[in-house]
Amino acid sequence: MWWWFFFFKQKTAYEVLRSLVGSEMCIRDSIDSTGGMVFVASPDLRLEYMNETARRRIGRDLTGNPCFKVFYGFEERCPWCLAGLVLQGETIRQEVLNPSDNRWYSSVLTPLRREDGSVCLQALVFDVTEQKEARAELLRNEALLRSILQAAPAGVGMVRNRIIEWTNEQVSRITGYAPEELKGRSARVFYPDDEEFDRVGRHKYAEIQRRGTGSIVTAWRRKDGRIANIFLSSTPVDPGDLSAGVVFTALDITEKKAAQD
């Protein structure tokens, strides 16, 4: 449906569709197939045209009535109305919460120049309530996940091809490195030498292939040079594609191991 936004900058919906499909019936069908409401309003904001989607939403054809009354139930123009700018030649995009039905609508408003030189307003309007709600839910879930990761007693992070993508605060507390110091670096930075780095890699990835998760007790070298004993577990984001990333947890068992020794 978004191809309409480009064409509306230069032409009317009717002109675009006529050039594409040629017949009146195909034009009406093509406009309605976008799933959006299309209307044209005069300079005094009275409706001159409503497509089938708009008529269906309102319940009948209300051409001749003010657009603010038809679509929003207002007695005067909407507080957010930018028709003046459109009539001066600007294309306006805006998202508005309609108080009459408590739904979000995304609009593209463009000037329409008539043969007599006068200008009116044409609009393409989509109901984007579900999309906005889905985005809001995704943001809430991401915020929840960040909170969980930050509150976790274990270090948590993700590597891709053993390059560090992100880490939580607990990894920083264990290693002494800030998250921005680790991002983009090889996981080799955690280990005291190449031998331990290679050993852990061989063991964990072999276990991942067999069981889906790899775990091992290893040694990490902190930023200050001290050694920490770590219980490390790793699970791929996509078991069929390790390049998608591997999430790891790191539990500092230094004190526990010292007590056992």
N, C-alpha and C positions, 0 to 999 in steps of 0.2 A: 504493500500500500504506500510505501514511502516515496515511490517514484513521483507521486503527485506533488510532493513538496518542491521538487525541482521545476516542474512544468508550471506550477502556479506563480513562479516568479515572473514569467514572461507572457503567459497566455491564460485565457479563461479555460475552465474545465471543458466547456463545450467545444472550444476551438481545438484543444488538444485531442479530444476524443473524436471529433469529426475528422481530423487529419489522419487518425489511426484506424478508425473502423468505418467511417463513411455514412452509416445509416442512423436514422433517428432512434430506432428501437435498440440498436447496438450501443448507441451513446448512452441511453438511459440505463441499460443493463450494466455497462462498464462503470458508470458513476456509482451505481448501487453496489456493485461487486467489491468496491473498495472497503465496504463496511463502515464508512464514515458518513457523517452528515455534510451535505453541501448546500449552501444557501447564498443568495445574492441580496444585498440590502442597499437601498437608496441612500443619498447623503443624509437624509433625516432618519435613517436607520429603520425604515419600513421594508419588510420582506418583499422582494420581487420574484423570488424563486426559492423553492425548497425541493430537494430530491426525495425519493421514496423513503430513504432511511430516516430523514428528518421528519417527514410527515408521519411515519410509523411511530417514532419516539414521542411526538407531540400528541398523536391520536387523530389528527386531521390536517388538512391544508389550511394554514393561517396566513397565507400571503396577504399583504396589505396591512398587517399589524406590526408594531415595533418589535425588533428582534429581542430587545431586553425583556419585554413582557412575555413573548412567546417562549423563550428558552429559560428564563430565570425568574419570571413572575414579578419583575420589578415594574414600578410605575414610571421610573425615569432611567436614563442610561446607567449601565453598570459602573461601579466605582473604578474598575480596572479597565474601562473601555479606552482603546487606543485608535478608535475609528478616525479621529482627526489626522493622525499621522499617516494612516493608510490612504486617506483621501488626498494627502499631499504627495503620495507616490511611494511610500515605504511599505516593505513587506514585514509583517510582525508575526512572531511565533510566541505563544504563551501557553502556560498550563494554568487552569483555573479550577477551583473546587466550587461546583455548582450547589448553592445552598438549597435549591429546590428539591434535589434528589441525593445530595451529599455524595456525589461522584465527581471524579477528576476527569477533565477534558483537555486534550491538547489541540490547539488551533493554529492554523496558518491563515493569516488574513492578508489579502493582496488587493491592490487597486484594479478596477476594471474600467477601462475607458470606452465609452460608448461612441457610436458614429457621430453624434452631434458634439463631441468634445467633452461632454460632462463625465464625471468620474463617480462610480459607485464602489461598493465593497463586496468582495467575494470571499467566502470562507470554506475551509475544509476542516471538519472537527471530528476527532476520534475520542471515544471513551477509553481512557488509559487507567481506569481504576485498578483493574487486576494487575497490570504491570507495576504500578506504584506500590501496591500492597505487597507484591512479590519481592520488589526491591527492598522495601522496608523490612520484611521478614528476613531476607538475606542479611541485611545489616545487623538486625537484632541477633541472628544466629552467629554472625562473625564476632560481634561484641561479646556474646556469651562464651564462645570458644576462646577468645583472647583472655577473658577473665579466668577461665578454667586453667588455661596454660600457664598464666602468670601465678595462679594460686597453687599450682601443683608442687608437691614437695620434691619431685624429681626434676632434673633437667630435661627439657624437651626441645627437639629441633628437627630440621629436615635437611637432608643432603640430596644432591642430584649428581650422580657420577662422582660421589665423595667430595663434592664441592658444597660448602655450607650455604644454604638458602636463608634460613632464619633460625633463631634460638630464643628461648625464653629467659627470664631474669635468673632463674635458678642455675642455668648453665653459666651465666656470668658470675654468680656467687661461687660456683665450684672452681672455675678456671681463672677468674680475675680479669677476663676479657669482656669488654662491652660488646653488645650485640653488633654494633656497626664495625667493630674491629674484626669480627668473625665472618660476617656476611661476604661471600665471594671468595673466601680462602679455602684451601684444601683442608680436609679434616686431619691431615698430617699435623696441623698445628697443635692438636690435642696430645700427641704422643711423644714420648721421650726420644724415640729413634725410628728409623725406617723399618727395622725388623719388627717392632711391635705393631706399627701401622699396617704392615703387610700381613702379619699373623692374624690380626683382628679381622681384616678384610676377607682373607681366605676362609676363616672359620664362619663368620657371620653370613656371608653370601652363600656358602655351601649349605648352611642350615636353612636359610631362606628358601633355597631351591627345594630342599627336602620337606620342610615343615611350614613354610610361610612366614616364620619369624626366626630371627637369629639372636642368640644371647651368649654373652661371654663376660668373664671377669678380666679386666685389663687395668693398665696404669695410664693415667693422664698426667701430663706435666702442666702445672699451673703457670701463669704468666710470670710469677716471681721465681719460678724454677723448682718449687716444691712438687713432690709427687703425690697424687691422689689415687686411691684404689677405687675403681668404678665398676659397678655392675651395669653392663650396657646391653640393651635390647633394641632390635631394629625390625621394622615391618614395612614392606613396600606399600606405597599409595595404590599402585596397580600391580598385583602379583604377576600379570602377564607382560609388564613393561617397566623394568627397573629404572629406565631413564625418566619416568614420570616423577620419581622422587622416592626417598626412603625416610620414614619418620623414625627417630630414635629417642629412647629415654635413657637417662644416665643417673644412676643413684650412687651417691658418694658413700662408700662403705669403709672409708679409711679408719674411722674410730672403731667400728665393729671388728674389722680385721686385726687392728692393733690389740684389742681386748682379747681376741681369740688366741693371738700369738703369745 
